[in-house]
């Protein structure tokens, strides 16, 4: 399976833990940031996290971890 990791290396990886934590890897930038909506640009489109009391708890150039009450995760091309 050579090359499999390289094929997925730049694609967004979304991990949801319960209803209060979401981690998104491989995003390009933040398009919108409020306590109710966070929109992230990725290579495949825009990932929107909608909820209440949303905040980025940790972030670096490759990953963002968001905490709050997550109601909806949406993907737009």
PyMOL Python script that loads the backbone (N, CA, C, O; Angstrom):
from pymol import cmd

cmd.read_pdbstr("""\
ATOM      1  N   UNK A   1       0.823  -1.188   0.000  1.00  0.00           N
ATOM      2  CA  UNK A   1       0.000   0.000   0.000  1.00  0.00           C
ATOM      3  C   UNK A   1       0.872   1.259   0.000  1.00  0.00           C
ATOM      4  O   UNK A   1       0.570   2.237   0.683  1.00  0.00           O
ATOM      5  N   UNK A   2       1.939   1.215  -0.766  1.00  0.00           N
ATOM      6  CA  UNK A   2       2.788   2.394  -0.897  1.00  0.00           C
ATOM      7  C   UNK A   2       1.997   3.533  -1.529  1.00  0.00           C
ATOM      8  O   UNK A   2       1.226   3.323  -2.466  1.00  0.00           O
ATOM      9  N   UNK A   3       2.195   4.723  -1.014  1.00  0.00           N
ATOM     10  CA  UNK A   3       1.548   5.887  -1.574  1.00  0.00           C
ATOM     11  C   UNK A   3       0.185   6.207  -1.014  1.00  0.00           C
ATOM     12  O   UNK A   3      -0.344   7.289  -1.270  1.00  0.00           O
ATOM     13  N   UNK A   4      -0.406   5.291  -0.250  1.00  0.00           N
ATOM     14  CA  UNK A   4      -1.745   5.530   0.293  1.00  0.00           C
ATOM     15  C   UNK A   4      -1.729   6.724   1.236  1.00  0.00           C
ATOM     16  O   UNK A   4      -2.591   7.597   1.141  1.00  0.00           O
ATOM     17  N   UNK A   5      -0.763   6.773   2.141  1.00  0.00           N
ATOM     18  CA  UNK A   5      -0.676   7.894   3.071  1.00  0.00           C
ATOM     19  C   UNK A   5      -0.431   9.195   2.323  1.00  0.00           C
ATOM     20  O   UNK A   5      -0.971  10.235   2.701  1.00  0.00           O
ATOM     21  N   UNK A   6       0.366   9.153   1.278  1.00  0.00           N
ATOM     22  CA  UNK A   6       0.631  10.348   0.494  1.00  0.00           C
ATOM     23  C   UNK A   6      -0.624  10.816  -0.239  1.00  0.00           C
ATOM     24  O   UNK A   6      -0.832  12.019  -0.396  1.00  0.00           O
ATOM     25  N   UNK A   7      -1.456   9.888  -0.686  1.00  0.00           N
ATOM     26  CA  UNK A   7      -2.686  10.222  -1.393  1.00  0.00           C
ATOM     27  C   UNK A   7      -3.633  10.997  -0.492  1.00  0.00           C
ATOM     28  O   UNK A   7      -4.283  11.936  -0.953  1.00  0.00           O
ATOM     29  N   UNK A   8      -3.728  10.633   0.771  1.00  0.00           N
ATOM     30  CA  UNK A   8      -4.656  11.256   1.704  1.00  0.00           C
ATOM     31  C   UNK A   8      -4.018  12.362   2.544  1.00  0.00           C
ATOM     32  O   UNK A   8      -4.696  12.989   3.358  1.00  0.00           O
ATOM     33  N   UNK A   9      -2.736  12.604   2.354  1.00  0.00           N
ATOM     34  CA  UNK A   9      -1.993  13.518   3.224  1.00  0.00           C
ATOM     35  C   UNK A   9      -2.566  14.927   3.264  1.00  0.00           C
ATOM     36  O   UNK A   9      -2.525  15.565   4.316  1.00  0.00           O
ATOM     37  N   UNK A  10      -3.095  15.430   2.166  1.00  0.00           N
ATOM     38  CA  UNK A  10      -3.591  16.800   2.136  1.00  0.00           C
ATOM     39  C   UNK A  10      -5.102  16.906   2.248  1.00  0.00           C
ATOM     40  O   UNK A  10      -5.642  18.012   2.269  1.00  0.00           O
ATOM     41  N   UNK A  11      -5.793  15.777   2.321  1.00  0.00           N
ATOM     42  CA  UNK A  11      -7.244  15.806   2.438  1.00  0.00           C
ATOM     43  C   UNK A  11      -7.651  16.089   3.879  1.00  0.00           C
ATOM     44  O   UNK A  11      -6.926  15.722   4.803  1.00  0.00           O
ATOM     45  N   UNK A  12      -8.797  16.734   4.089  1.00  0.00           N
ATOM     46  CA  UNK A  12      -9.235  17.006   5.456  1.00  0.00           C
ATOM     47  C   UNK A  12      -9.571  15.717   6.200  1.00  0.00           C
ATOM     48  O   UNK A  12     -10.204  14.814   5.653  1.00  0.00           O
ATOM     49  N   UNK A  13      -9.137  15.649   7.447  1.00  0.00           N
ATOM     50  CA  UNK A  13      -9.452  14.526   8.322  1.00  0.00           C
ATOM     51  C   UNK A  13     -10.242  15.093   9.486  1.00  0.00           C
ATOM     52  O   UNK A  13      -9.733  15.912  10.252  1.00  0.00           O
ATOM     53  N   UNK A  14     -11.493  14.655   9.618  1.00  0.00           N
ATOM     54  CA  UNK A  14     -12.395  15.189  10.637  1.00  0.00           C
ATOM     55  C   UNK A  14     -12.678  14.099  11.656  1.00  0.00           C
ATOM     56  O   UNK A  14     -13.133  13.008  11.311  1.00  0.00           O
ATOM     57  N   UNK A  15     -12.401  14.412  12.927  1.00  0.00           N
ATOM     58  CA  UNK A  15     -12.660  13.481  14.015  1.00  0.00           C
ATOM     59  C   UNK A  15     -13.624  14.144  14.983  1.00  0.00           C
ATOM     60  O   UNK A  15     -13.347  15.226  15.502  1.00  0.00           O
ATOM     61  N   UNK A  16     -14.763  13.491  15.228  1.00  0.00           N
ATOM     62  CA  UNK A  16     -15.765  14.015  16.159  1.00  0.00           C
ATOM     63  C   UNK A  16     -15.777  13.127  17.389  1.00  0.00           C
ATOM     64  O   UNK A  16     -15.909  11.907  17.293  1.00  0.00           O
ATOM     65  N   UNK A  17     -15.637  13.761  18.550  1.00  0.00           N
ATOM     66  CA  UNK A  17     -15.648  13.034  19.816  1.00  0.00           C
ATOM     67  C   UNK A  17     -16.873  13.492  20.597  1.00  0.00           C
ATOM     68  O   UNK A  17     -16.905  14.608  21.116  1.00  0.00           O
ATOM     69  N   UNK A  18     -17.880  12.627  20.678  1.00  0.00           N
ATOM     70  CA  UNK A  18     -19.119  12.996  21.359  1.00  0.00           C
ATOM     71  C   UNK A  18     -19.801  14.149  20.637  1.00  0.00           C
ATOM     72  O   UNK A  18     -19.779  14.222  19.409  1.00  0.00           O
ATOM     73  N   UNK A  19     -20.414  15.060  21.415  1.00  0.00           N
ATOM     74  CA  UNK A  19     -21.081  16.220  20.829  1.00  0.00           C
ATOM     75  C   UNK A  19     -20.407  17.531  21.228  1.00  0.00           C
ATOM     76  O   UNK A  19     -20.949  18.612  20.997  1.00  0.00           O
ATOM     77  N   UNK A  20     -19.208  17.425  21.835  1.00  0.00           N
ATOM     78  CA  UNK A  20     -18.561  18.638  22.336  1.00  0.00           C
ATOM     79  C   UNK A  20     -17.144  18.874  21.812  1.00  0.00           C
ATOM     80  O   UNK A  20     -16.537  19.892  22.145  1.00  0.00           O
ATOM     81  N   UNK A  21     -16.603  17.967  21.005  1.00  0.00           N
ATOM     82  CA  UNK A  21     -15.237  18.155  20.499  1.00  0.00           C
ATOM     83  C   UNK A  21     -15.147  17.689  19.053  1.00  0.00           C
ATOM     84  O   UNK A  21     -15.653  16.626  18.693  1.00  0.00           O
ATOM     85  N   UNK A  22     -14.491  18.507  18.228  1.00  0.00           N
ATOM     86  CA  UNK A  22     -14.219  18.117  16.850  1.00  0.00           C
ATOM     87  C   UNK A  22     -12.794  18.563  16.518  1.00  0.00           C
ATOM     88  O   UNK A  22     -12.367  19.658  16.885  1.00  0.00           O
ATOM     89  N   UNK A  23     -12.085  17.705  15.830  1.00  0.00           N
ATOM     90  CA  UNK A  23     -10.717  17.996  15.414  1.00  0.00           C
ATOM     91  C   UNK A  23     -10.667  17.897  13.896  1.00  0.00           C
ATOM     92  O   UNK A  23     -11.141  16.924  13.311  1.00  0.00           O
ATOM     93  N   UNK A  24     -10.085  18.922  13.261  1.00  0.00           N
ATOM     94  CA  UNK A  24      -9.982  18.929  11.805  1.00  0.00           C
ATOM     95  C   UNK A  24      -8.523  19.147  11.426  1.00  0.00           C
ATOM     96  O   UNK A  24      -7.904  20.142  11.803  1.00  0.00           O
ATOM     97  N   UNK A  25      -7.994  18.191  10.672  1.00  0.00           N
ATOM     98  CA  UNK A  25      -6.620  18.275  10.191  1.00  0.00           C
ATOM     99  C   UNK A  25      -6.633  18.663   8.717  1.00  0.00           C
ATOM    100  O   UNK A  25      -7.597  18.405   7.996  1.00  0.00           O
ATOM    101  N   UNK A  26      -5.546  19.284   8.292  1.00  0.00           N
ATOM    102  CA  UNK A  26      -5.320  19.633   6.886  1.00  0.00           C
ATOM    103  C   UNK A  26      -6.298  20.687   6.360  1.00  0.00           C
ATOM    104  O   UNK A  26      -6.801  20.562   5.243  1.00  0.00           O
ATOM    105  N   UNK A  27      -6.568  21.716   7.154  1.00  0.00           N
ATOM    106  CA  UNK A  27      -7.369  22.825   6.645  1.00  0.00           C
ATOM    107  C   UNK A  27      -6.420  23.913   6.129  1.00  0.00           C
ATOM    108  O   UNK A  27      -5.251  23.964   6.511  1.00  0.00           O
ATOM    109  N   UNK A  28      -6.935  24.769   5.265  1.00  0.00           N
ATOM    110  CA  UNK A  28      -6.104  25.814   4.656  1.00  0.00           C
ATOM    111  C   UNK A  28      -6.165  27.103   5.472  1.00  0.00           C
ATOM    112  O   UNK A  28      -5.132  27.667   5.832  1.00  0.00           O
ATOM    113  N   UNK A  29      -7.388  27.566   5.763  1.00  0.00           N
ATOM    114  CA  UNK A  29      -7.528  28.744   6.612  1.00  0.00           C
ATOM    115  C   UNK A  29      -8.931  28.832   7.207  1.00  0.00           C
ATOM    116  O   UNK A  29      -9.821  28.056   6.860  1.00  0.00           O
ATOM    117  N   UNK A  30      -9.104  29.789   8.106  1.00  0.00           N
ATOM    118  CA  UNK A  30     -10.390  30.017   8.762  1.00  0.00           C
ATOM    119  C   UNK A  30     -11.119  31.108   7.989  1.00  0.00           C
ATOM    120  O   UNK A  30     -10.600  32.211   7.815  1.00  0.00           O
ATOM    121  N   UNK A  31     -12.336  30.789   7.523  1.00  0.00           N
ATOM    122  CA  UNK A  31     -13.136  31.744   6.759  1.00  0.00           C
ATOM    123  C   UNK A  31     -14.075  32.545   7.658  1.00  0.00           C
ATOM    124  O   UNK A  31     -14.338  33.720   7.401  1.00  0.00           O
ATOM    125  N   UNK A  32     -14.575  31.910   8.706  1.00  0.00           N
ATOM    126  CA  UNK A  32     -15.502  32.567   9.632  1.00  0.00           C
ATOM    127  C   UNK A  32     -15.289  31.975  11.018  1.00  0.00           C
ATOM    128  O   UNK A  32     -15.069  30.774  11.168  1.00  0.00           O
ATOM    129  N   UNK A  33     -15.357  32.839  12.029  1.00  0.00           N
ATOM    130  CA  UNK A  33     -15.153  32.358  13.400  1.00  0.00           C
ATOM    131  C   UNK A  33     -16.034  33.162  14.347  1.00  0.00           C
ATOM    132  O   UNK A  33     -15.752  34.325  14.637  1.00  0.00           O
ATOM    133  N   UNK A  34     -17.106  32.530  14.825  1.00  0.00           N
ATOM    134  CA  UNK A  34     -17.945  33.108  15.872  1.00  0.00           C
ATOM    135  C   UNK A  34     -18.194  32.005  16.892  1.00  0.00           C
ATOM    136  O   UNK A  34     -17.724  30.880  16.723  1.00  0.00           O
ATOM    137  N   UNK A  35     -18.931  32.326  17.946  1.00  0.00           N
ATOM    138  CA  UNK A  35     -19.225  31.290  18.932  1.00  0.00           C
ATOM    139  C   UNK A  35     -20.337  30.351  18.471  1.00  0.00           C
ATOM    140  O   UNK A  35     -20.659  29.384  19.161  1.00  0.00           O
ATOM    141  N   UNK A  36     -20.937  30.638  17.283  1.00  0.00           N
ATOM    142  CA  UNK A  36     -21.989  29.772  16.753  1.00  0.00           C
ATOM    143  C   UNK A  36     -21.632  29.107  15.418  1.00  0.00           C
ATOM    144  O   UNK A  36     -22.229  28.095  15.051  1.00  0.00           O
ATOM    145  N   UNK A  37     -20.665  29.671  14.695  1.00  0.00           N
ATOM    146  CA  UNK A  37     -20.270  29.120  13.393  1.00  0.00           C
ATOM    147  C   UNK A  37     -18.760  29.248  13.215  1.00  0.00           C
ATOM    148  O   UNK A  37     -18.184  30.313  13.436  1.00  0.00           O
ATOM    149  N   UNK A  38     -18.133  28.150  12.814  1.00  0.00           N
ATOM    150  CA  UNK A  38     -16.729  28.182  12.412  1.00  0.00           C
ATOM    151  C   UNK A  38     -16.657  27.523  11.041  1.00  0.00           C
ATOM    152  O   UNK A  38     -17.064  26.374  10.870  1.00  0.00           O
ATOM    153  N   UNK A  39     -16.132  28.269  10.058  1.00  0.00           N
ATOM    154  CA  UNK A  39     -15.993  27.747   8.696  1.00  0.00           C
ATOM    155  C   UNK A  39     -14.520  27.672   8.349  1.00  0.00           C
ATOM    156  O   UNK A  39     -13.766  28.627   8.536  1.00  0.00           O
ATOM    157  N   UNK A  40     -14.126  26.505   7.834  1.00  0.00           N
ATOM    158  CA  UNK A  40     -12.730  26.260   7.471  1.00  0.00           C
ATOM    159  C   UNK A  40     -12.633  25.904   5.991  1.00  0.00           C
ATOM    160  O   UNK A  40     -13.403  25.087   5.486  1.00  0.00           O
ATOM    161  N   UNK A  41     -11.688  26.522   5.312  1.00  0.00           N
ATOM    162  CA  UNK A  41     -11.426  26.181   3.916  1.00  0.00           C
ATOM    163  C   UNK A  41     -10.484  24.984   3.873  1.00  0.00           C
ATOM    164  O   UNK A  41      -9.471  24.958   4.571  1.00  0.00           O
ATOM    165  N   UNK A  42     -10.824  23.993   3.050  1.00  0.00           N
ATOM    166  CA  UNK A  42      -9.976  22.819   2.838  1.00  0.00           C
ATOM    167  C   UNK A  42      -9.759  22.657   1.333  1.00  0.00           C
ATOM    168  O   UNK A  42     -10.350  23.381   0.532  1.00  0.00           O
ATOM    169  N   UNK A  43      -8.916  21.712   0.959  1.00  0.00           N
ATOM    170  CA  UNK A  43      -8.679  21.454  -0.470  1.00  0.00           C
ATOM    171  C   UNK A  43      -9.940  20.998  -1.195  1.00  0.00           C
ATOM    172  O   UNK A  43     -10.061  21.189  -2.405  1.00  0.00           O
ATOM    173  N   UNK A  44     -10.878  20.399  -0.470  1.00  0.00           N
ATOM    174  CA  UNK A  44     -12.083  19.864  -1.103  1.00  0.00           C
ATOM    175  C   UNK A  44     -13.294  20.773  -0.977  1.00  0.00           C
ATOM    176  O   UNK A  44     -14.339  20.488  -1.561  1.00  0.00           O
ATOM    177  N   UNK A  45     -13.175  21.860  -0.229  1.00  0.00           N
ATOM    178  CA  UNK A  45     -14.313  22.753  -0.045  1.00  0.00           C
ATOM    179  C   UNK A  45     -14.296  23.361   1.344  1.00  0.00           C
ATOM    180  O   UNK A  45     -13.246  23.485   1.974  1.00  0.00           O
ATOM    181  N   UNK A  46     -15.482  23.740   1.812  1.00  0.00           N
ATOM    182  CA  UNK A  46     -15.621  24.415   3.101  1.00  0.00           C
ATOM    183  C   UNK A  46     -16.293  23.481   4.101  1.00  0.00           C
ATOM    184  O   UNK A  46     -17.333  22.888   3.810  1.00  0.00           O
ATOM    185  N   UNK A  47     -15.690  23.356   5.279  1.00  0.00           N
ATOM    186  CA  UNK A  47     -16.288  22.606   6.382  1.00  0.00           C
ATOM    187  C   UNK A  47     -16.859  23.622   7.359  1.00  0.00           C
ATOM    188  O   UNK A  47     -16.138  24.491   7.849  1.00  0.00           O
ATOM    189  N   UNK A  48     -18.155  23.512   7.642  1.00  0.00           N
ATOM    190  CA  UNK A  48     -18.818  24.405   8.587  1.00  0.00           C
ATOM    191  C   UNK A  48     -19.187  23.631   9.836  1.00  0.00           C
ATOM    192  O   UNK A  48     -19.776  22.553   9.758  1.00  0.00           O
ATOM    193  N   UNK A  49     -18.840  24.184  10.988  1.00  0.00           N
ATOM    194  CA  UNK A  49     -19.234  23.618  12.275  1.00  0.00           C
ATOM    195  C   UNK A  49     -20.216  24.610  12.882  1.00  0.00           C
ATOM    196  O   UNK A  49     -19.890  25.782  13.070  1.00  0.00           O
ATOM    197  N   UNK A  50     -21.410  24.137  13.186  1.00  0.00           N
ATOM    198  CA  UNK A  50     -22.456  25.002  13.711  1.00  0.00           C
ATOM    199  C   UNK A  50     -22.847  24.483  15.084  1.00  0.00           C
ATOM    200  O   UNK A  50     -23.019  23.279  15.274  1.00  0.00           O
ATOM    201  N   UNK A  51     -22.985  25.392  16.037  1.00  0.00           N
ATOM    202  CA  UNK A  51     -23.353  24.991  17.388  1.00  0.00           C
ATOM    203  C   UNK A  51     -23.421  26.177  18.324  1.00  0.00           C
ATOM    204  O   UNK A  51     -23.730  27.295  17.909  1.00  0.00           O
ATOM    205  N   UNK A  52     -23.133  25.929  19.580  1.00  0.00           N
ATOM    206  CA  UNK A  52     -23.177  26.973  20.599  1.00  0.00           C
ATOM    207  C   UNK A  52     -21.883  26.943  21.408  1.00  0.00           C
ATOM    208  O   UNK A  52     -21.306  25.881  21.643  1.00  0.00           O
ATOM    209  N   UNK A  53     -21.443  28.112  21.825  1.00  0.00           N
ATOM    210  CA  UNK A  53     -20.227  28.257  22.642  1.00  0.00           C
ATOM    211  C   UNK A  53     -19.008  27.610  21.987  1.00  0.00           C
ATOM    212  O   UNK A  53     -18.176  27.017  22.673  1.00  0.00           O
ATOM    213  N   UNK A  54     -18.901  27.723  20.668  1.00  0.00           N
ATOM    214  CA  UNK A  54     -17.774  27.128  19.952  1.00  0.00           C
ATOM    215  C   UNK A  54     -16.517  27.965  20.169  1.00  0.00           C
ATOM    216  O   UNK A  54     -16.567  29.195  20.141  1.00  0.00           O
ATOM    217  N   UNK A  55     -15.407  27.297  20.381  1.00  0.00           N
ATOM    218  CA  UNK A  55     -14.121  27.983  20.482  1.00  0.00           C
ATOM    219  C   UNK A  55     -12.992  27.031  20.113  1.00  0.00           C
ATOM    220  O   UNK A  55     -13.036  25.832  20.387  1.00  0.00           O
ATOM    221  N   UNK A  56     -11.988  27.608  19.485  1.00  0.00           N
ATOM    222  CA  UNK A  56     -10.794  26.837  19.139  1.00  0.00           C
ATOM    223  C   UNK A  56      -9.963  26.692  20.402  1.00  0.00           C
ATOM    224  O   UNK A  56      -9.496  27.685  20.960  1.00  0.00           O
ATOM    225  N   UNK A  57      -9.779  25.466  20.851  1.00  0.00           N
ATOM    226  CA  UNK A  57      -9.003  25.209  22.062  1.00  0.00           C
ATOM    227  C   UNK A  57      -7.526  25.056  21.766  1.00  0.00           C
ATOM    228  O   UNK A  57      -6.678  25.423  22.580  1.00  0.00           O
ATOM    229  N   UNK A  58      -7.220  24.515  20.603  1.00  0.00           N
ATOM    230  CA  UNK A  58      -5.815  24.422  20.181  1.00  0.00           C
ATOM    231  C   UNK A  58      -5.782  24.475  18.663  1.00  0.00           C
ATOM    232  O   UNK A  58      -6.697  24.012  17.983  1.00  0.00           O
ATOM    233  N   UNK A  59      -4.705  25.052  18.154  1.00  0.00           N
ATOM    234  CA  UNK A  59      -4.617  25.202  16.713  1.00  0.00           C
ATOM    235  C   UNK A  59      -3.153  25.361  16.317  1.00  0.00           C
ATOM    236  O   UNK A  59      -2.371  26.011  17.011  1.00  0.00           O
ATOM    237  N   UNK A  60      -2.803  24.756  15.193  1.00  0.00           N
ATOM    238  CA  UNK A  60      -1.514  25.000  14.568  1.00  0.00           C
ATOM    239  C   UNK A  60      -1.745  25.056  13.060  1.00  0.00           C
ATOM    240  O   UNK A  60      -2.894  25.126  12.624  1.00  0.00           O
ATOM    241  N   UNK A  61      -0.706  25.027  12.269  1.00  0.00           N
ATOM    242  CA  UNK A  61      -0.857  25.164  10.823  1.00  0.00           C
ATOM    243  C   UNK A  61      -1.580  23.991  10.178  1.00  0.00           C
ATOM    244  O   UNK A  61      -2.062  24.113   9.052  1.00  0.00           O
ATOM    245  N   UNK A  62      -1.665  22.859  10.865  1.00  0.00           N
ATOM    246  CA  UNK A  62      -2.256  21.665  10.259  1.00  0.00           C
ATOM    247  C   UNK A  62      -3.539  21.199  10.923  1.00  0.00           C
ATOM    248  O   UNK A  62      -4.307  20.460  10.306  1.00  0.00           O
ATOM    249  N   UNK A  63      -3.798  21.607  12.166  1.00  0.00           N
ATOM    250  CA  UNK A  63      -4.927  21.041  12.903  1.00  0.00           C
ATOM    251  C   UNK A  63      -5.574  22.096  13.785  1.00  0.00           C
ATOM    252  O   UNK A  63      -4.906  22.978  14.325  1.00  0.00           O
ATOM    253  N   UNK A  64      -6.901  21.984  13.919  1.00  0.00           N
ATOM    254  CA  UNK A  64      -7.649  22.812  14.849  1.00  0.00           C
ATOM    255  C   UNK A  64      -8.561  21.899  15.671  1.00  0.00           C
ATOM    256  O   UNK A  64      -9.199  20.998  15.126  1.00  0.00           O
ATOM    257  N   UNK A  65      -8.617  22.135  16.972  1.00  0.00           N
ATOM    258  CA  UNK A  65      -9.513  21.390  17.847  1.00  0.00           C
ATOM    259  C   UNK A  65     -10.541  22.378  18.386  1.00  0.00           C
ATOM    260  O   UNK A  65     -10.191  23.382  19.007  1.00  0.00           O
ATOM    261  N   UNK A  66     -11.820  22.076  18.137  1.00  0.00           N
ATOM    262  CA  UNK A  66     -12.914  22.965  18.513  1.00  0.00           C
ATOM    263  C   UNK A  66     -13.746  22.300  19.594  1.00  0.00           C
ATOM    264  O   UNK A  66     -14.097  21.125  19.498  1.00  0.00           O
ATOM    265  N   UNK A  67     -14.055  23.079  20.630  1.00  0.00           N
ATOM    266  CA  UNK A  67     -14.917  22.599  21.715  1.00  0.00           C
ATOM    267  C   UNK A  67     -16.165  23.460  21.751  1.00  0.00           C
ATOM    268  O   UNK A  67     -16.148  24.619  21.336  1.00  0.00           O
ATOM    269  N   UNK A  68     -17.239  22.887  22.247  1.00  0.00           N
ATOM    270  CA  UNK A  68     -18.520  23.564  22.362  1.00  0.00           C
ATOM    271  C   UNK A  68     -19.629  22.549  22.144  1.00  0.00           C
ATOM    272  O   UNK A  68     -19.378  21.346  22.087  1.00  0.00           O
ATOM    273  N   UNK A  69     -20.834  23.030  22.023  1.00  0.00           N
ATOM    274  CA  UNK A  69     -21.966  22.145  21.735  1.00  0.00           C
ATOM    275  C   UNK A  69     -22.129  22.099  20.219  1.00  0.00           C
ATOM    276  O   UNK A  69     -22.622  23.047  19.608  1.00  0.00           O
ATOM    277  N   UNK A  70     -21.711  20.990  19.624  1.00  0.00           N
ATOM    278  CA  UNK A  70     -21.721  20.846  18.164  1.00  0.00           C
ATOM    279  C   UNK A  70     -23.082  20.311  17.733  1.00  0.00           C
ATOM    280  O   UNK A  70     -23.499  19.228  18.144  1.00  0.00           O
ATOM    281  N   UNK A  71     -23.764  21.088  16.902  1.00  0.00           N
ATOM    282  CA  UNK A  71     -25.093  20.692  16.426  1.00  0.00           C
ATOM    283  C   UNK A  71     -25.064  20.152  15.004  1.00  0.00           C
ATOM    284  O   UNK A  71     -25.796  19.220  14.671  1.00  0.00           O
ATOM    285  N   UNK A  72     -24.201  20.750  14.153  1.00  0.00           N
ATOM    286  CA  UNK A  72     -24.156  20.360  12.744  1.00  0.00           C
ATOM    287  C   UNK A  72     -22.740  20.485  12.212  1.00  0.00           C
ATOM    288  O   UNK A  72     -22.022  21.429  12.543  1.00  0.00           O
ATOM    289  N   UNK A  73     -22.345  19.523  11.384  1.00  0.00           N
ATOM    290  CA  UNK A  73     -21.103  19.623  10.623  1.00  0.00           C
ATOM    291  C   UNK A  73     -21.513  19.495   9.160  1.00  0.00           C
ATOM    292  O   UNK A  73     -22.150  18.518   8.764  1.00  0.00           O
ATOM    293  N   UNK A  74     -21.138  20.500   8.360  1.00  0.00           N
ATOM    294  CA  UNK A  74     -21.583  20.559   6.977  1.00  0.00           C
ATOM    295  C   UNK A  74     -20.373  20.701   6.053  1.00  0.00           C
ATOM    296  O   UNK A  74     -19.388  21.357   6.389  1.00  0.00           O
ATOM    297  N   UNK A  75     -20.471  20.070   4.883  1.00  0.00           N
ATOM    298  CA  UNK A  75     -19.411  20.179   3.887  1.00  0.00           C
ATOM    299  C   UNK A  75     -19.979  20.782   2.612  1.00  0.00           C
ATOM    300  O   UNK A  75     -20.970  20.287   2.077  1.00  0.00           O
ATOM    301  N   UNK A  76     -19.350  21.861   2.120  1.00  0.00           N
ATOM    302  CA  UNK A  76     -19.789  22.515   0.892  1.00  0.00           C
ATOM    303  C   UNK A  76     -18.647  22.479  -0.114  1.00  0.00           C
ATOM    304  O   UNK A  76     -17.514  22.822   0.224  1.00  0.00           O
ATOM    305  N   UNK A  77     -18.930  22.070  -1.339  1.00  0.00           N
ATOM    306  CA  UNK A  77     -17.899  22.062  -2.392  1.00  0.00           C
ATOM    307  C   UNK A  77     -17.725  23.430  -2.975  1.00  0.00           C
ATOM    308  O   UNK A  77     -16.904  23.619  -3.872  1.00  0.00           O
TER     309      UNK A  77
END
""", "prot")
cmd.dss("prot")
cmd.show_as("cartoon", "prot")
cmd.util.cbc("prot")
cmd.orient("prot")
